[in-house]
């Protein structure tokens, strides 16, 4: 395979990481503070509607693509013997997997499922604790996604320099 095709998964990874970072940032900077101002019934209604929205093909492609393409980029770079590039993409992939995918699976998705079962007319008494846990999980995902996006963008911009093989110069001893 031609090394020029290596840029395709890297660009896709960077694009998907950037878009997902924007989604998480919008929630962290706008939606979460707004939800801090509402009562339990309103919070329950809003979260139940918001939790139904990500269950579509577009969000699935975005979320799982942002998780998959950094690994694909690492694998393709390794296959092209670009060890440094492969290592950096692998680091991005693992950081994303732990800080976004794993946090979503362990914190945010269980809270989504819990909230879906709430009766808006009689939310649980500890609803604020769930709201804080969800906000904290989303903040972790936002910060992680931002780091991964900046890292991916840096790798794409510096790809030629990073892929260059180091040149070793031997000096003659007198």
Secondary structure, 3 states (H helix, E strand, C coil): CCHHHHHHHHHHHHHHHHHHHHHHHHHHHHHHHHHCCCCHHHHHHHHHHHHHHCCCHHHHHHHHHHHHHHHHHHHHHHHCCCHHHHHHHHHHHHHHHHHHHHHHHHHHHHHHHHHHCCCHHHCCCCHHHHHHHHHHHHHHHHHHHHHHHHHHHHHHHCHHHHHCCCCCCCCCCC
